[in-house]
């Protein structure tokens, strides 16, 4: 596996920078895919996270293959990614994830529910009021805790902060909308099953919407 930090190359023309800044979310998504799509029928075998610093786009990726910049506009810092962890080890982590729960409706059709909006609407129906940051923290933390064990780690409520709730609406070229939401998680976790954590979480990604920049967990030793 490979871990890469991908930034715009120094000396790139201002016209190209302004062009990238004007692009939609879906076009940004396409740009990172282009670094890995060596064949037309290539399936996604990478996860990524998009950050912007002073208008300057940066991508972090975990991939089976090395990214290839065919247009010469990216600066790629790449290294082999082979974490060695032990049970009980504590790690600082940052994660951007798509917080949804899937349930079947009265017609047995499976539907995805945004945990934040679902709770907000529930409280509204009950005539109760809770500030959005409190809903985000409580529901996001619960969502992460429900899944942590199956991904090989555990968390404590006192060591995780949840914020940055956003709703995204991207448009393909045929104007079909893609809608999803994201939460940012930051804190400390404990590795319980290293092999599961590495292969299922760090290599494969956490939760859905991985094709749109969700699920890559950044970790550091503490």
N, C-alpha and C positions, 0 to 999 in steps of 0.2 A: 504494500500500500504506500501511497505518497501523500504528504501534506504540503500544500502550496499556499503562498501568499502572493496574490496577483494584483499588481498596481499598474496604472498608466505609466508608460515609459517616459523618462525625463526627456525633454526636448521635443515632445509631440507638438504638432501645430495647434495654435489656438482654435482654429476652425474645427479640428477634430474634437477638442475638449468641449466646445460649445455644442457640437452635434450630439455628443454623448449625454450632456446635461439635459438636452431637450427630449431625449428618448423616453418612451413610456416604460412602465414596469415590465411589460411583456417583452419589449425589445432588449431591455437589460438582461432579462432571463435568457433570451436567445443568444446574446453575446457570450455568456459563460458556457452555454451548450456548444457553441461553435468551437471552443477550445478543446472539446473532447469528441466531437462528431466527425470521426475520420471516414465513416461510410454513411450513406443515406439512411440505412436501416439500423444504425447503431442504437442500442438501448442504453438508457442512462445507467452508468456504473460509477457515479460520483455523487457527493453531497457538497453543498456550498453555503456560505453565508456572505451576504453583501453588506458592506459598511460604507459610509460616506464621511470623509473628513475634509472640511472646508471645500465642499463640492467635488472632491477628488475620490472617484470610486475605487474601492479595494475589495477583493474577494478572497475568502479563505476556502480552500477546497480539500476534501479527502477523497482520493480516487484510486482505482485499480491501475490506471495508466497515467503517464505523464501528460499534462496539458500541452497543446501545440499551438503556438501563436503564428498563424499563417499570414497575418497582416502586419506584423512588426510594430504593434502599438502597446504591447503589454510588457511589463518587467516581472518575471516569474522567479520567485525564490522558492526552491523546491528541496525537500528532503525526504528520505525514507521514513515511513511512519510505522514503527513497530514497538508500541508501548509494552513495558514489562511492569505489571502491577501485582499486588498481593492482597489477600482478604484483609479487611479492616483498615486499609490505607485510605486516608482522607485526601480529597482533592478539591481545589477551588474550581468552579465551573461557571460557564456562561452558555446559555442555550436560548435560541429563538425558535419557538415551536407554534404549531397550529393546534389550539386547544379545543378539540371537538370530542363529543361522545356520539356513538352511533346507536340508534334505537329503531325498532320497527313500529310503524304506525298501525292504525286499525285495519289497514289493508295488507298488513304483513310486509310492507315495503320499507326497506331500511333507509333511514334518513340521518343526516349528520346535524348535530346541534352545537352551536358555539356556546361554550359553558358560561361565558361572561354575559352574553345577551340573553341567554335562557334564564339565568338567575335574575337579571335586571327586570325582565318581563314578568317573572313569577312574583317578585316583590311588588311590582306595580299593581298586579291583579289583586294581591292581598292587602293593598293599601299601605304597604310599608315602604320606608325610604332608607336607602343606604348609599353612601357616597361611592362613586365608581372605583376609586383606588382601593377601597375596602373590599368591594366585590371582586376586583381583579386579584388581590392578594389571597383572599379566601378560596375562591373557585380555582384559580390557577394552581395554588399550592395543593389543593385536594386532587386536582387532575394529575399533577406530577406524582404525588404520593401513590395514587392508584396504580400507576404503571411502573414505578421505580423497581420493585422487586423482580418483575419479569425482564428488566433490562440489566440486572446484576448490581444494583446499588440501593442505598437507602438514604433518606434525608431527614433532618429534623426541622420542624416548623420555625424554630428560632434562628436557623442558619440559612434561610432562603428568602430572597426578596423577589417579588413578582411585580412587574410594571410594564410600561411601554405598549399598552394595548392599542392595536391598530386594526382597522378593517381595510382590506385591499380589494381593488377591482381592476383587473387587467383585461385588455382587449386583444384578441388575436387579429390577424389581418382581415378575417371575415366578420369582425365586430361581434363575435360571440364572447360574452363576458365570462371571466373566471373570477370568482369571489371567494375570499378566505380571510381569516383573521390571524393575528400573531400576538404572542406574549413574549416578553423577555424575562428569563430567569437568571439570577445571579446568586451564588452562595457557595456552600460547602457540602459535599456529599461523601459517603463512605462506600467504598467498593466492597461488595459482599461476594460476588462471583466474578473474578477477573476475566475468565475466558468469555463469559456471556457479555459482560460489560464492554469488552474490547470489540468483539465481533458484531454484536447486535446493536450496541449504542454508538461507539466511536467510529466504527467502520461503515455501518449501514444507516445510522441516523435515527433520531428519536421522533416518533409520531408521524402523522401524514404531511402532505404538501411538500415533500422533499424536493420535488422538481421546481419549486418556487422559492428556494432559499431557506426552508425550514429544516430543523432536525440536526444540524451539525453542532455537536457539543464541543466547545473549547475547554480544555482542562489544563490545570497546572498543579505541580506538587506544592504542598504547604508544610 
